[in-house]
Amino acid sequence: MKFDLSKSLHTKHIKYGGYAALITIAVIAGLILINLLLGQFSPRFDLTENQLFSLSEQTKQVLADLKSPVKIFGLWAPGQEVTQVAEVIQFYTDANRNIHFEAVDPDRNPGLLTKYDKDKTGLSSGTLIVEGEKGFKVIPYMDMLDIDYSNPQSPRVTGFGVEKRITSAIIYAGTGITPVIYEISGHQETSLSQLQMQETIEKENYSLLPLNLLRQDVPQDASALIINSPKTDLAPGEAERILAYLEKGGRLLILADMQSGQETPNLNDMLKSYGIRFDYGLAVETDQNFTVRNPYFIIPHLSSHDITKSLMDKETPLVLSFAQGLSALETRRRTVEVTPFLNTSPQAYLRTDPGNNSAYRLPGDISGPIVMGMAVRDPQYAAGQEPQTRIVAIASGSLLDIGIYSQIPGNVELFMDSLFWLEERADAVSVSSKSLFTFPLRINAMHMIVFGAIFVVLIPLACFIAGFVTWLKRRHL
């Protein structure tokens, strides 16, 4: 029997086999081409939940506005650079040509570093130096880490703050300005330094100093005042001095609740001028979707505002504990703008008699939603570029308690974002550390049923149907 090659090339098996071979060759060629292109452009995709390997939008905006040269020096010997730090710096140099990076071996170039070592204590390996036209900042390696010291025996790293530190240093290097914030004392407050917050504030280009208003007026260089969880009321003279400061376009941040066991009429009389007051009582949240462990640890609802924008965009966890309430007064200046930005669910209520431990709502309790955060803006006395009066009131004096904020990253972020909003500076940005804190996956019974149906029934069934259809097609070839 004579073999006919031309006829054999036109059989179904050869035809479909040839098509399959051509498709395979085309796919392989396409993959090789894509691989070569990716090798040329080196695109990177940050798929981590906290965006550990990319710059925030706030930093990108700072870099877009940067017109003057900035130098970043990394103090490490060749081959001993900190990989994570070097990768972040690469993002900066790629984003703006005005930023230049140079690795400096501190052992070989001691003279170069003399001008940056103000205290003459030496600069350790791993330190970064950011220098611009107006000044420079030295960033020790340990300052790039957020460390929780709530357990002194076993401190742990909770966040990676390289971007936060570098962006803050770039802003300072371009302006040379360090705003001064005064923390009011004399009312049995727990100082911000005791709450391990002073370092956090100073790393954001602020200088934090104590202020006793019984002894002096508000200093002329005050950029903002902070009243943190007072246990006693302001004296009338203190309230008058704060009012005089606010009338000139001052800024004030108040964190206060009812744990002191007494009302604060002088504080409320001062705030009355700007249309708000603290409502003495204890916020009780009955909707378990907005609580953590008990009805006094409340996950607040965030309303749209510049203060909450970052928290809302990133869905950062935030908890207010043992909060009281805030109210906007109907009688206030027409120029005053009052904006609530934190509140409970409608199912919550304000216990007006905190001494009553009843588990049920009482007739005198105030119905929810209870406002727990307010922003006040009054431009009446601002003219031209002068600052306008701004106040942020948060009805939780324990917002910055170490035991809470070490576990809840949004608490510190809310505090810092409030300061940035008060400052109203074009170069003031809130760049958060890249949190290493992870929350466990929580699923209810309905989620278990849905996921079980998808992975146990639908996906195997889809694979079976696809295989069966393929088999039917191929059996007729």
Backbone torsions as a table, in degrees:
resi	resn	phi	psi	omega
1	MET	NA	128.6	-175.6
2	LYS	-83.9	131.5	179.7
3	PHE	-83.4	126.4	-179.8
4	ASP	-105.6	103.7	-176.6
5	LEU	-64.9	-40.9	-177.1
6	SER	-63.2	-36.8	179.2
7	LYS	-72.9	-37.0	-178.7
8	SER	-65.0	-27.6	179.5
9	LEU	-72.6	-13.6	-178.7
10	HIS	-104.4	10.8	177.5
11	THR	-75.2	161.6	-179.5
12	LYS	-61.7	-40.7	-176.8
13	HIS	-63.4	-44.1	179.3
14	ILE	-66.9	-42.2	-177.0
15	LYS	-61.9	-51.1	-179.3
16	TYR	-68.9	-35.1	176.6
17	GLY	-64.3	-39.2	177.7
18	GLY	-65.6	-42.8	177.2
19	TYR	-59.4	-44.3	-179.1
20	ALA	-62.2	-41.2	179.6
21	ALA	-64.9	-43.0	179.1
22	LEU	-62.8	-43.3	178.5
23	ILE	-62.1	-41.6	179.6
24	THR	-62.5	-44.4	178.9
25	ILE	-63.2	-41.0	-179.9
26	ALA	-64.3	-41.6	179.2
27	VAL	-64.1	-44.1	179.9
28	ILE	-63.2	-43.2	178.8
29	ALA	-63.0	-40.4	178.5
30	GLY	-63.6	-41.6	179.2
31	LEU	-64.6	-40.3	178.3
32	ILE	-63.4	-42.8	-180.0
33	LEU	-64.0	-44.5	178.7
34	ILE	-61.8	-41.4	179.5
35	ASN	-62.7	-40.6	178.1
36	LEU	-65.3	-41.0	179.3
37	LEU	-65.6	-43.9	179.0
38	LEU	-62.5	-35.0	178.1
39	GLY	-65.4	-29.8	179.7
40	GLN	-76.4	-42.9	-173.3
41	PHE	-94.6	-19.6	177.7
42	SER	49.5	53.2	177.3
43	PRO	-69.2	148.8	-179.8
44	ARG	-129.0	140.7	-179.8
45	PHE	-124.5	123.8	180.0
46	ASP	-93.1	104.9	-178.0
47	LEU	-99.4	5.2	178.4
48	THR	-72.9	146.5	-176.8
49	GLU	-60.8	-38.3	-177.3
50	ASN	-95.8	12.1	178.6
51	GLN	52.4	54.4	-176.6
52	LEU	-66.9	-24.2	-172.1
53	PHE	-120.2	40.2	175.2
54	SER	-155.1	161.7	-179.5
55	LEU	-87.0	147.1	178.6
56	SER	-75.1	164.8	178.4
57	GLU	-64.5	-33.6	179.1
58	GLN	-63.6	-43.2	178.5
59	THR	-66.0	-40.6	178.8
60	LYS	-60.3	-36.1	178.4
61	GLN	-68.3	-41.5	177.3
62	VAL	-60.7	-43.9	-179.3
63	LEU	-68.3	-33.6	178.3
64	ALA	-65.7	-30.3	-178.5
65	ASP	-90.7	-6.5	-175.7
66	LEU	-77.7	118.1	-179.4
67	LYS	-112.9	-20.2	-177.4
68	SER	-96.0	155.1	-177.8
69	PRO	-70.5	143.4	177.0
70	VAL	-133.5	132.3	177.0
71	LYS	-108.9	137.6	175.0
72	ILE	-119.3	121.7	177.0
73	PHE	-105.6	131.8	174.1
74	GLY	-107.5	118.9	-176.9
75	LEU	-88.9	92.6	174.8
76	TRP	-157.7	149.7	178.7
77	ALA	-71.9	155.8	179.1
78	PRO	-54.7	130.5	179.6
79	GLY	83.7	-1.4	-178.4
80	GLN	-115.5	17.3	179.4
81	GLU	-66.1	152.9	175.3
82	VAL	-81.9	114.2	-170.4
83	THR	-57.2	-46.1	-177.6
84	GLN	-62.9	-38.2	179.3
85	VAL	-68.9	-44.5	-179.0
86	ALA	-62.2	-36.9	179.3
87	GLU	-65.9	-40.7	179.2
88	VAL	-66.0	-41.9	178.5
89	ILE	-61.0	-36.7	178.1
90	GLN	-59.9	-36.5	177.2
91	PHE	-60.3	-40.5	-179.3
92	TYR	-66.2	-48.2	-178.4
93	THR	-66.2	-32.0	176.9
94	ASP	-70.9	-31.3	-174.4
95	ALA	-81.8	-26.1	-177.1
96	ASN	-147.9	125.0	-177.4
97	ARG	-71.5	-12.7	178.5
98	ASN	-77.9	-10.3	-179.7
99	ILE	-98.3	125.8	-178.8
100	HIS	-123.2	138.8	-178.7
101	PHE	-116.8	142.3	177.0
102	GLU	-143.9	128.4	175.0
103	ALA	-85.5	130.4	-176.7
104	VAL	-123.8	127.0	175.7
105	ASP	-80.7	111.2	-176.1
106	PRO	-63.4	-23.4	179.9
107	ASP	-77.3	-29.3	-177.2
108	ARG	-95.6	-16.0	-177.2
109	ASN	-128.8	53.6	-177.7
110	PRO	-64.5	-33.6	-178.8
111	GLY	-67.5	-34.0	-179.0
112	LEU	-64.3	-27.5	-173.6
113	LEU	-93.7	-3.7	-175.3
114	THR	-58.1	-44.0	-176.2
115	LYS	-69.2	-19.0	-179.5
116	TYR	-92.6	-12.9	-178.0
117	ASP	-96.2	79.4	-175.1
118	LYS	-63.5	-39.2	-175.6
119	ASP	-87.1	-2.3	180.0
120	LYS	57.2	34.2	179.2
121	THR	-102.9	-3.8	-178.7
122	GLY	91.1	149.2	178.7
123	LEU	-110.3	123.3	-174.3
124	SER	-77.6	157.6	176.8
125	SER	-62.9	141.1	-176.9
126	GLY	96.7	-8.6	179.4
127	THR	-72.3	145.8	173.2
128	LEU	-110.1	144.2	173.5
129	ILE	-122.1	124.0	178.9
130	VAL	-113.1	118.3	-174.9
131	GLU	-124.2	131.0	176.7
132	GLY	-130.0	-166.9	-176.2
133	GLU	-67.9	-28.5	-174.5
134	LYS	-100.8	-8.0	-178.6
135	GLY	160.9	-169.7	179.9
136	PHE	-144.0	159.5	176.6
137	LYS	-128.9	138.3	175.1
138	VAL	-103.8	127.0	-177.1
139	ILE	-119.3	97.9	175.5
140	PRO	-61.9	152.8	-176.0
141	TYR	-58.4	-40.0	-177.3
142	MET	-65.4	-24.2	177.9
143	ASP	-73.2	-12.6	178.7
144	MET	-87.2	-1.3	179.7
145	LEU	-114.5	139.4	171.0
146	ASP	-92.9	117.5	-174.7
147	ILE	-118.3	131.0	178.1
148	ASP	-92.2	115.1	179.8
149	TYR	-104.1	19.0	-179.1
150	SER	-60.8	-28.6	172.5
151	ASN	-113.3	97.0	-174.6
152	PRO	-58.2	-24.7	-178.1
153	GLN	-73.9	-27.0	-178.0
154	SER	-144.9	70.9	176.3
155	PRO	-61.6	150.1	-178.1
156	ARG	-136.8	148.9	178.8
157	VAL	-80.7	123.0	-177.6
158	THR	-110.3	-13.0	-177.8
159	GLY	-158.0	159.5	-178.5
160	PHE	-115.7	108.1	-169.3
161	GLY	-110.2	31.4	-179.2
162	VAL	-62.3	-50.1	-179.3
163	GLU	-61.2	-43.5	-178.9
164	LYS	-57.4	-44.5	-177.4
165	ARG	-71.8	-42.6	-176.9
166	ILE	-67.4	-43.8	-179.5
167	THR	-63.1	-42.7	177.4
168	SER	-61.3	-40.7	-180.0
169	ALA	-67.5	-37.2	177.9
170	ILE	-63.5	-41.0	178.4
171	ILE	-62.7	-45.8	179.7
172	TYR	-64.5	-43.1	-178.0
173	ALA	-62.6	-25.5	179.5
174	GLY	-88.1	-21.7	-176.5
175	THR	-114.1	-34.2	-176.4
176	GLY	71.2	15.6	-175.5
177	ILE	-107.3	133.0	173.3
178	THR	-121.7	101.0	179.9
179	PRO	-62.0	143.1	-179.7
180	VAL	-102.8	125.2	177.7
181	ILE	-111.9	133.1	-179.6
182	TYR	-107.4	130.3	177.7
183	GLU	-99.1	116.4	-176.8
184	ILE	-71.8	132.4	-178.0
185	SER	-121.8	175.1	176.6
186	GLY	103.8	9.1	-178.0
187	HIS	-130.3	33.1	178.7
188	GLN	61.6	32.7	177.4
189	GLU	-73.5	153.9	165.7
190	THR	-88.0	117.4	-173.1
191	SER	-65.9	155.3	179.2
192	LEU	-64.5	-28.7	176.5
193	SER	-67.7	-38.5	176.7
194	GLN	-65.8	-28.3	178.1
195	LEU	-87.3	9.4	179.3
196	GLN	60.6	31.7	-179.9
197	MET	-102.8	-15.6	-177.0
198	GLN	-61.5	-43.9	-180.0
199	GLU	-63.3	-40.7	178.4
200	THR	-60.1	-43.9	-179.6
201	ILE	-66.3	-44.5	-177.4
202	GLU	-68.4	-28.8	176.4
203	LYS	-69.2	-15.5	177.9
204	GLU	-97.4	22.1	176.3
205	ASN	73.4	31.7	174.1
206	TYR	-117.3	152.7	170.8
207	SER	-109.6	126.2	-176.4
208	LEU	-108.9	123.5	-178.8
209	LEU	-130.9	150.5	176.4
210	PRO	-79.2	156.6	179.8
211	LEU	-147.5	124.0	174.7
212	ASN	-107.3	107.8	-174.5
213	LEU	-76.7	-6.6	173.7
214	LEU	-75.8	-17.5	-175.5
215	ARG	-108.4	-23.0	-175.2
216	GLN	-155.1	162.0	174.0
217	ASP	-76.4	171.8	175.9
218	VAL	-67.2	125.5	-178.8
219	PRO	-60.1	153.3	-177.9
220	GLN	-64.1	-28.2	-176.6
221	ASP	-88.7	9.3	-177.8
222	ALA	-66.6	121.2	175.2
223	SER	-86.6	-31.8	177.8
224	ALA	-164.0	159.6	174.5
225	LEU	-114.7	147.1	176.6
226	ILE	-126.4	129.4	169.8
227	ILE	-114.4	110.6	-173.7
228	ASN	-111.2	105.1	172.8
229	SER	53.2	61.7	178.1
230	PRO	-70.5	140.3	178.3
231	LYS	-96.5	-12.1	175.3
232	THR	-131.8	163.6	-177.0
233	ASP	-75.8	159.6	172.4
234	LEU	-66.9	148.1	170.3
235	ALA	-76.1	151.6	-179.7
236	PRO	-53.2	-40.5	179.4
237	GLY	-64.0	-36.5	178.1
238	GLU	-65.8	-44.4	179.7
239	ALA	-60.6	-39.2	179.9
240	GLU	-65.2	-39.7	-179.9
241	ARG	-68.6	-37.2	176.9
242	ILE	-66.6	-40.9	178.0
243	LEU	-61.8	-42.1	179.1
244	ALA	-61.8	-37.7	178.1
245	TYR	-67.9	-43.0	-179.5
246	LEU	-66.2	-35.8	-179.0
247	GLU	-62.8	-19.6	179.2
248	LYS	-97.6	17.6	-179.1
249	GLY	91.0	28.3	-178.1
250	GLY	-76.3	171.4	-178.5
251	ARG	-127.3	140.3	-175.1
252	LEU	-143.0	131.6	174.2
253	LEU	-119.0	124.3	-178.2
254	ILE	-122.3	127.9	170.2
255	LEU	-116.6	113.8	-174.2
256	ALA	-149.1	142.3	173.6
257	ASP	-140.5	-168.8	-172.2
258	MET	-99.5	12.9	-176.3
259	GLN	-67.2	-15.7	176.3
260	SER	-67.2	-19.9	178.5
261	GLY	84.8	7.2	179.0
262	GLN	-146.0	154.6	178.7
263	GLU	-77.5	167.0	-176.0
264	THR	-126.8	76.5	-176.3
265	PRO	-64.5	-36.7	-179.5
266	ASN	-67.5	-39.3	176.3
267	LEU	-62.8	-43.1	179.7
268	ASN	-68.5	-36.3	176.8
269	ASP	-62.3	-37.7	177.7
270	MET	-65.9	-44.1	-178.4
271	LEU	-71.7	-22.9	-179.4
272	LYS	-58.1	-31.0	179.4
273	SER	-62.7	-22.0	-178.9
274	TYR	-115.0	19.1	167.0
275	GLY	80.4	19.6	177.3
276	ILE	-137.4	164.9	174.6
277	ARG	-154.9	154.9	171.8
278	PHE	-84.5	133.2	175.9
279	ASP	-96.5	110.9	-177.3
280	TYR	-64.5	129.9	-179.4
281	GLY	158.0	-171.7	-178.0
282	LEU	-128.8	119.2	179.5
283	ALA	-72.7	129.3	-179.5
284	VAL	-121.7	120.8	-178.7
285	GLU	-101.1	119.7	-178.7
286	THR	-96.5	-11.9	176.3
287	ASP	-87.0	110.5	-174.2
288	GLN	-65.2	-16.6	176.6
289	ASN	-69.2	-13.8	-177.8
290	PHE	-119.8	26.8	178.6
291	THR	-131.1	161.1	173.3
292	VAL	-126.0	106.8	176.8
293	ARG	74.1	-43.5	-179.9
294	ASN	-149.0	164.8	-173.1
295	PRO	-69.5	-4.0	179.3
296	TYR	-97.2	-9.9	174.9
297	PHE	-103.0	100.3	-166.3
298	ILE	-107.2	132.1	170.8
299	ILE	-89.6	105.6	-172.0
300	PRO	-76.0	154.6	170.1
301	HIS	-82.1	131.4	-178.1
302	LEU	-98.0	128.4	173.9
303	SER	-95.6	154.7	-176.5
304	SER	-64.1	123.1	178.4
305	HIS	-165.0	159.1	178.0
306	ASP	-59.3	-31.4	-179.8
307	ILE	-68.2	-38.7	-174.1
308	THR	-96.1	-3.4	-173.9
309	LYS	-56.8	-48.1	-178.8
310	SER	-63.5	-42.3	179.3
311	LEU	-62.9	-40.5	-178.8
312	MET	-71.1	-40.7	-178.8
313	ASP	-62.9	-39.6	-176.2
314	LYS	-97.8	-2.0	-178.6
315	GLU	53.3	44.4	-179.0
316	THR	-72.8	131.0	-180.0
317	PRO	-62.8	142.1	-178.6
318	LEU	-145.8	134.4	-179.4
319	VAL	-135.1	131.0	172.9
320	LEU	-109.8	129.1	-177.5
321	SER	-112.8	141.8	176.6
322	PHE	48.7	47.5	-176.3
323	ALA	-81.6	155.5	168.9
324	GLN	-104.1	-160.8	-178.0
325	GLY	-117.3	167.5	175.6
326	LEU	-131.4	144.2	178.1
327	SER	-130.9	145.7	172.1
328	ALA	-93.3	130.7	-178.1
329	LEU	-84.2	140.3	179.0
330	GLU	-70.0	-32.4	-179.9
331	THR	-93.4	107.9	178.0
332	ARG	-159.7	167.6	178.8
333	ARG	-60.1	147.1	179.8
334	ARG	-67.3	-23.1	-178.0
335	THR	-81.3	-14.1	-176.6
336	VAL	-78.6	130.5	176.2
337	GLU	-111.7	121.9	-179.7
338	VAL	-114.0	124.1	-177.1
339	THR	-126.9	111.1	172.7
340	PRO	-70.4	139.5	178.4
341	PHE	-132.9	-4.9	174.2
342	LEU	-134.8	131.9	176.0
343	ASN	-155.5	164.8	178.4
344	THR	-83.1	-178.4	172.3
345	SER	-77.2	164.4	176.9
346	PRO	-63.0	-19.6	-178.6
347	GLN	-80.4	-8.4	-179.2
348	ALA	-79.8	169.1	174.6
349	TYR	-150.2	163.4	178.5
350	LEU	-105.3	114.5	177.7
351	ARG	-73.8	108.1	-175.1
352	THR	-79.4	-14.1	175.6
353	ASP	-119.7	84.7	-175.6
354	PRO	-59.7	-19.3	178.7
355	GLY	-74.5	-14.1	178.7
356	ASN	-89.8	118.2	-175.8
357	ASN	-95.1	19.3	179.7
358	SER	-58.0	139.0	179.7
359	ALA	-80.4	-3.5	-177.0
360	TYR	-115.8	156.4	179.8
361	ARG	-67.4	137.4	-178.3
362	LEU	-102.2	159.5	-177.7
363	PRO	-58.1	-32.4	-177.5
364	GLY	-85.7	-3.2	-179.0
365	ASP	-72.6	151.5	-177.2
366	ILE	-94.9	130.5	-178.0
367	SER	-69.4	149.7	177.4
368	GLY	-82.1	174.5	2.2
369	PRO	-73.4	144.6	179.9
370	ILE	-98.6	125.8	178.4
371	VAL	-77.1	131.9	-179.1
372	MET	-121.6	-2.7	178.0
373	GLY	-149.3	131.4	-179.8
374	MET	-136.9	143.4	174.2
375	ALA	-116.4	131.8	-177.9
376	VAL	-118.9	135.2	177.6
377	ARG	-134.1	129.1	179.1
378	ASP	-134.0	102.5	-179.2
379	PRO	-88.1	12.0	-172.0
380	GLN	-57.1	-42.2	-174.4
381	TYR	-98.3	7.6	178.6
382	ALA	-88.4	134.2	177.9
383	ALA	-134.8	129.4	-178.5
384	GLY	64.7	-123.6	-177.8
385	GLN	-93.8	7.8	-179.7
386	GLU	-67.8	148.1	-179.2
387	PRO	-69.3	150.3	176.4
388	GLN	-100.2	151.4	-179.6
389	THR	-63.0	132.5	177.4
390	ARG	-138.8	140.5	178.8
391	ILE	-136.2	136.8	170.1
392	VAL	-120.7	124.9	178.2
393	ALA	-119.1	125.6	178.1
394	ILE	-123.5	125.9	-170.2
395	ALA	-87.6	41.8	176.7
396	SER	-144.5	104.6	179.3
397	GLY	-71.7	-16.2	-179.6
398	SER	-95.9	17.0	-179.2
399	LEU	-54.5	-37.9	-174.1
400	LEU	-104.5	17.1	175.3
401	ASP	-59.7	131.4	-173.9
402	ILE	-57.7	-41.3	-178.1
403	GLY	-62.7	-21.3	179.9
404	ILE	-94.5	-54.8	-172.0
405	TYR	-71.9	-18.7	175.5
406	SER	-67.3	-22.4	178.2
407	GLN	-102.9	-24.2	-175.8
408	ILE	-116.8	97.3	-173.5
409	PRO	-64.5	-22.3	-176.9
410	GLY	-70.0	-21.2	-177.6
411	ASN	-65.5	-47.8	177.8
412	VAL	-67.0	-38.2	-180.0
413	GLU	-63.5	-39.4	176.7
414	LEU	-61.9	-43.9	179.5
415	PHE	-60.2	-49.1	-178.1
416	MET	-68.0	-39.0	178.5
417	ASP	-65.1	-31.6	175.8
418	SER	-65.9	-41.7	177.1
419	LEU	-62.8	-42.6	-179.1
420	PHE	-64.1	-39.2	179.1
421	TRP	-67.2	-39.2	177.3
422	LEU	-61.4	-40.8	-176.8
423	GLU	-64.8	-37.3	179.4
424	GLU	54.1	34.9	177.6
425	ARG	-94.1	140.8	-178.8
426	ALA	-63.4	-27.9	-177.4
427	ASP	-98.3	6.2	179.3
428	ALA	-88.2	115.6	-179.1
429	VAL	-130.0	153.2	177.1
430	SER	-105.6	99.0	176.1
431	VAL	-103.9	114.6	-175.9
432	SER	-83.4	152.1	171.4
433	SER	-64.8	154.1	175.8
434	LYS	-79.9	101.6	-173.7
435	SER	-67.7	136.2	174.3
436	LEU	-96.8	4.6	-179.8
437	PHE	-78.6	130.1	179.5
438	THR	-119.8	142.9	179.2
439	PHE	-100.8	139.5	179.7
440	PRO	-66.9	149.7	177.2
441	LEU	-74.3	125.1	179.5
442	ARG	-114.7	122.9	178.8
443	ILE	-128.4	142.6	178.4
444	ASN	-96.0	-175.5	-176.0
445	ALA	-62.3	-38.9	179.8
446	MET	-64.7	-41.7	176.9
447	HIS	-59.9	-40.7	-180.0
448	MET	-62.9	-39.6	179.6
449	ILE	-66.5	-44.9	-178.2
450	VAL	-64.3	-48.9	-179.0
451	PHE	-64.9	-37.4	177.5
452	GLY	-62.3	-42.7	179.4
453	ALA	-64.6	-38.3	-178.8
454	ILE	-68.1	-49.8	-172.2
455	PHE	-85.4	-26.4	-177.1
456	VAL	-95.1	-30.1	-175.0
457	VAL	-112.8	-59.4	-170.1
458	LEU	-65.8	-48.2	-177.8
459	ILE	-65.2	-48.2	176.4
460	PRO	-61.2	-37.7	179.5
461	LEU	-65.0	-40.5	178.4
462	ALA	-63.7	-40.7	177.8
463	CYS	-64.2	-41.0	179.7
464	PHE	-64.4	-44.0	-179.6
465	ILE	-63.8	-44.2	179.3
466	ALA	-61.6	-42.0	178.7
467	GLY	-66.3	-39.9	-179.0
468	PHE	-66.2	-43.4	178.2
469	VAL	-62.5	-41.5	178.2
470	THR	-63.0	-40.2	178.7
471	TRP	-64.2	-41.4	179.1
472	LEU	-61.9	-40.5	179.8
473	LYS	-67.0	-41.0	-173.3
474	ARG	-77.2	-25.8	-178.2
475	ARG	-69.0	-15.5	178.7
476	HIS	-98.7	0.8	179.8
477	LEU	-70.8	NA	NA
